[in-house]
Amino acid sequence: MDQEKVNILLVDDQPAKLLAYEVILKDLGENLVIASSGREALEVLLKTEIAVILVDVCMPELDGFELAAMIREHPRFQKTAMIFISAIQVSDIDRLRGYEMGAVDYVPVPVVPEVLRAKIKVFAELYRKTRELERLNHELEDRVRARTAELEASTAKLRESEQRRSMAIAAGKMGSWDWDWISGDWMWDEGQYRIFGVSPEDFEVTPGSVQALLHPDDVDQLRKAIAEFNKGTRAYETEFRIVRPDGEVRWCVGTAAATTDESGRVVRVSGVTVDITERKRAEERQNLLAREVDHRAKNALALAQSIVRLTRADEVKAYVNAVEGRINALARVHTILSLSSWQGAELSRLIDEELAPYSLGGQIKLAGPEVQLVPATAQTLALALHELFTNSAKYGALSTRSGRLAIDWQVDAERLTLSWEESGGPLVKTPKSRGFGTRSLLASIESQLGGQAQFDWRAEGLLCRLEVPLTRKSATTAPGKFDTAGAAELQRASG
């Protein structure tokens, strides 16, 4: 199915330059919207959903910086990607000013068509994926609301229908009681005893014994109900918790009605108790699921944006390949974690997924026990392994048929040690400086997971040793709670 086109806004006061941008970007297949001034661009934004804004820095009336500031002031456009085009030499101060105003990138003039198309394409795809995630999140929220409404309707019908009440009593989900307001005597039916987890033989129903079974935080509900009936209230309903003798906490909803004498004085209060524990738990599970989906989506987008912004390459094709490789590595580990309901991932599975794109025959040897990694650790190690495999395939042992790679790992005292040893490849020289991949690997392993990464650039092949604690707090984050510091660590690694 063809993907939906997105709108790209081109802002420049010179018609010739606008025409040039249209020709360059035509092959992307997106909708190109033209604005010849800053004010015209603002009018377009108020009427149209825009994915990316390409704006000239130097324009009369509103220049690019002023336009960006006005756009960012509107809540709808605070996350809209803006790329500045400048025909003059931009100083570091102007660059910083532009980024503070909300720019995501600069393109100098003369414009290189391939570079401009690549940048626009990345942000257009990011916008499209973001909207898809928002749509899925809205659908989930609608399902949660619909399910909650169904549960509430079901509970209402349960109270109103005597037949449903009888069935619930038989199933142990509903009980009825009667309280003589004058003598203080209580009467419970079998369902009431079952809900509270006591038996008629061992439990005497008195105001004191009933209060002892209420959750300490909900005792005031009983006092409030008594006060309301003394004021003349004839019916009362509330939710409360009970603590059974075995310590189990259950949620209930209680409905009570008063019977009065000829003078209007309350003489008896009768009521029904419904065990709604399962409904409460279902609501909690739905709310947790909604929060986790929202959290995972935001963090995945934050990490993807960091990869796009921080990846460096001398050529457009190399840049695109690097970005796609890193995002695909993130997508693969995301799939593994999804299949396990975000309970974790096997280290050997992560390695196998990274090996899949290569046809290496017997060049690689793996050895190590089964190790289950929590989600945060799995995501970080997946990206680290991707960098190692990519570099080896380009420059190391995996770049030649004679090259060999041995990967082994072991766990000792809740600490994972992974050894990466290359041999038989091209002659290795110690690099004069660390590239982005190496620096991001070090930042993620050491700062994010509290581990260590060591590199030994031996002439016969790279020897890398990764040590990662398996019990570190940041590595035992609950399913779906990926450490959002990852993007910040990549930012510092790119320094």
Phi, psi and omega in degrees: 000135179294137180283152182291136179288149175248162183263130178243121183266124179253120185239117177197144181275356181252114183303323181297319180291323177298317179298321179296318180296321179299316181296317182296318188266356183302321185292346179290338178077018179261171177277121180259122181249133187254139173220129184265004177202167179296319181294320177296324178296319179297321178297319178297316183299324181290340183254342190227143173282120184247135179271314184222140177245124176252113190231139176284137181291316186261106177219151176291165182061276178253117175278178185299321180295315181295319178298316180299319180297318180293323179295316183292339179289339180274128182304329183292333190247017183292339180246007180291132182287130178235130178243124179271141172246127182231129178270355179249164179290118183269127179282166178299325180295316178295321177301313179299318178300317179298316179296323178294329178282351176116007178291145176256345180193162175241145173232119181278159175259136007288142182283134173271112187308316183296320180294313181299315179298318182297316181295313180299318182298318181299313183286330175294317178295320179297319178297317181296316179294322179298315179296324178295317178296321178297320179296316179297322180294319178296320179297319178297316179297322178297319179295321179296315179297319180296319180294319179297319178297321178296318180295319179294319178296322179296320180294320180297317179296326180297321180289323188279337187258121178293326179295316177296323178299317180295320179294321180294320178299317180296328181273356179082019182255352182218145177219158178234155182213164181218134183233117175285109187293334183277309184272339182086005180285144179244151173225126176244144172270180184298320180297324180295316177299320183295317180299317183278356176073031179232171180238151180300331182287329187251352187235124176262124183278111175222162177306321180291317182290326177292316179299327180294337180270352178280148175298136183309325182283349183246007179298325180298336178299320179294315180297322180294321180296316179299317180296321180295318179293324178294334179277353179113000178295138183256344179215147183209140179221141180201157172260143181205166178248148173239155176241108181294160179304333179276003177096351181289135179262130179235147176263137179225157168240129182245135177239129182229147178225140183261146173248131183244161175271188185296333181274358180090007180277138179291128179243340182204144175233126179243149182204173179232138176243130179242129176281114182247024183301315182296323178296317179298317180295321178297319178297318180296319179296318179295317179296319179296318179298317180298317180294320182293318180298316179298317182294315181297319181298314181296317182290323177297320178293319179298317181291320178297319178297320179297318179299316181296316185285327189262347179293136180241144177199151180280337182233154181299315182298318179295321179298311181298316180298319181294315179297313181298320180298315183290320179290324176296322177298318177295321180293322181295315180291329176297320178296317179300314181293323179297320180295335179262014184056036178060034173272336180152184181212146176283136179300318181298327178292321178299316180296316179300320180295322179287332179285336189306319183291349186253142173255093192248358180059233181259026183285339186244136178238128181244142178205129178163159180284170175289126181232122178267122182256140175289160187308313183299316179294319181298316181296316181294314180295326179298316179292323178295315179297323178300316180297318180295315180295318181298313180295322180293322180290332180275313191235344189255212188298327183280001177275352179226155179293334181279349184287152179227147178225129177243124177240120175224154182212157178208161179240127179220123179055048178059032178228125180270129175240120181243129181248131180241112185234118180256149178202160175076005180264198178299157178299130185262136174239142179296123181295146179288331178215158181272135177281176181300318181300314180294317181293320178292326177298313179298316182297316183290318182289314187277313185276320184281319184255353181072027180256199180224145176229122182239137180239131176236104184276075179286152181300324183278351179152155181293139171239117181238140181230122179246129176239126185226125175288138181265355183242006179297143184304317182292340180267356180245031178298146180300155183307132178091346184265068180295140183294111182289354175289349181303317180296321179295322179295321177296323178299315180292327181293331183283344186329000000 
